[in-house]
Amino acid sequence: MAEQTPIERRIQRSFEDSAGHGKPLSRRARQTKRTVEAYLAAGVMPRYMERLAEIDSSLKIQRSRLERTYHRLMEEYGDDPEAFARAWHERVHDWPFERLNALIREHNEWYPIESGLPLDPRTGDYIRRAGRSYRREEIGPAWALELFPA
């Protein structure tokens, strides 16, 4: 066997545990491609996951705020159900849904690309996950009135 070059010795040592145990790395560890992109991706939650968490928490906050407003109006108009219904409809139609809807639109546009969702060749659309579409419905007055009817 020929004498190893310094580079070959360095490569040989790179397969060993640097803690001095001398155990070789597993085949999987040796064959895993090490790139800057993979390193950065390993330490950061993907944007689509952050966005989904933000959508879910924003929906919870919206529900909570709507519920508080609903009950406050119920107390205020307790004796007059028609006045309550008018006030509630007016309040719901003025409710600021746009910020959350912009986030939902961003999710619907980018999720399949960011998550690597494959296309269904028969339909030309992205496949469903667990039988459900990845798309989220935008919210608005109808959503609020379904949660809290007048």
Order of alpha helices (4+ residues) and beta strands (2+ residues): alpha-alpha-alpha-alpha-alpha-alpha-alpha
